[in-house]
Amino acid sequence: MANHKSAQKRNRQRINITARHRAVKSRMRGILKAARAAVAEKSETADSAVKTACVMLDQAASKNVLPTKRAARLKSRLESHLHASKQSAE
């Protein structure tokens, strides 16, 4: 339990930031799952799903919800899976 005024304020801030980050991460996971499913099914909406996922990852990285290199890695893997699925379709 925080005893100082500044520590109590910091605790309140931590709770708000954690809730905000949890919401962003949850939404990001759902969008990534949908994009991966679209790529696996080779659906016509795979391009837009991957683009949406990349935008969401960039936003999460800019808000420090996840590290920038992790976002880049996830985007790279998603794009390479999309490219591979397009190549196998041809």
C-alpha positions as CSV (number, residue, x, y, z in Angstrom):
1,M,0.0,0.0,0.0
2,A,1.3,3.4,-1.0
3,N,1.9,5.7,2.0
4,H,3.0,8.9,0.2
5,K,0.8,11.2,-1.8
6,S,3.0,10.9,-4.9
7,A,3.0,7.1,-4.6
8,Q,-0.7,7.0,-4.3
9,K,-1.0,9.2,-7.4
10,R,1.4,6.9,-9.3
11,N,-0.7,3.9,-8.3
12,R,-3.9,5.5,-9.7
13,Q,-2.0,6.3,-12.9
14,R,-0.8,2.8,-13.2
15,I,-4.3,1.4,-12.9
16,N,-5.6,3.7,-15.7
17,I,-2.7,3.0,-18.0
18,T,-2.9,-0.8,-17.4
19,A,-6.6,-0.8,-18.3
20,R,-6.0,1.3,-21.4
21,H,-3.1,-1.0,-22.6
22,R,-5.2,-4.1,-21.9
23,A,-7.9,-2.8,-24.1
24,V,-5.5,-2.0,-26.9
25,K,-3.8,-5.4,-26.6
26,S,-7.1,-7.2,-26.6
27,R,-8.3,-5.4,-29.8
28,M,-4.9,-6.0,-31.4
29,R,-5.0,-9.7,-30.7
30,G,-8.4,-10.0,-32.2
31,I,-7.4,-8.2,-35.4
32,L,-4.3,-10.3,-35.7
33,K,-6.3,-13.5,-35.3
34,A,-8.7,-12.3,-38.0
35,A,-5.9,-11.4,-40.4
36,R,-4.1,-14.7,-39.8
37,A,-7.3,-16.6,-40.5
38,A,-8.0,-14.6,-43.7
39,V,-4.5,-15.4,-44.9
40,A,-4.8,-19.1,-44.1
41,E,-8.2,-19.3,-45.9
42,K,-6.7,-17.3,-48.8
43,S,-9.8,-15.1,-48.8
44,E,-10.3,-12.0,-50.9
45,T,-10.3,-9.8,-47.8
46,A,-6.8,-11.0,-46.7
47,D,-5.1,-7.9,-48.1
48,S,-7.4,-5.5,-46.2
49,A,-7.2,-7.6,-43.0
50,V,-3.4,-7.6,-43.1
51,K,-3.4,-3.8,-43.8
52,T,-5.7,-3.2,-40.8
53,A,-3.5,-5.4,-38.6
54,C,-0.4,-3.5,-39.6
55,V,-2.0,-0.2,-38.8
56,M,-3.1,-1.5,-35.4
57,L,0.4,-2.8,-34.7
58,D,1.9,0.6,-35.6
59,Q,-0.6,2.4,-33.3
60,A,0.2,0.0,-30.4
61,A,3.9,0.5,-30.9
62,S,3.5,4.3,-31.0
63,K,1.6,4.2,-27.8
64,N,4.3,2.0,-26.1
65,V,1.8,-0.8,-25.6
66,L,4.3,-3.2,-27.2
67,P,7.9,-2.8,-28.3
68,T,8.5,-1.3,-31.7
69,K,10.7,-4.2,-32.8
70,R,8.0,-6.8,-31.8
71,A,5.5,-4.9,-33.9
72,A,7.8,-4.9,-36.8
73,R,8.5,-8.6,-36.4
74,L,4.8,-9.4,-36.3
75,K,4.1,-7.2,-39.4
76,S,6.9,-8.8,-41.3
77,R,5.7,-12.3,-40.5
78,L,2.1,-11.5,-41.4
79,E,3.2,-9.9,-44.7
80,S,5.4,-12.9,-45.6
81,H,2.6,-15.3,-44.9
82,L,0.3,-13.2,-47.1
83,H,2.9,-13.2,-49.9
84,A,3.5,-16.9,-49.6
85,S,-0.3,-17.6,-49.8
86,K,-0.5,-15.5,-52.9
87,Q,2.4,-17.3,-54.5
88,S,0.9,-20.7,-53.8
89,A,-2.5,-19.6,-55.3
90,E,-0.9,-18.8,-58.6
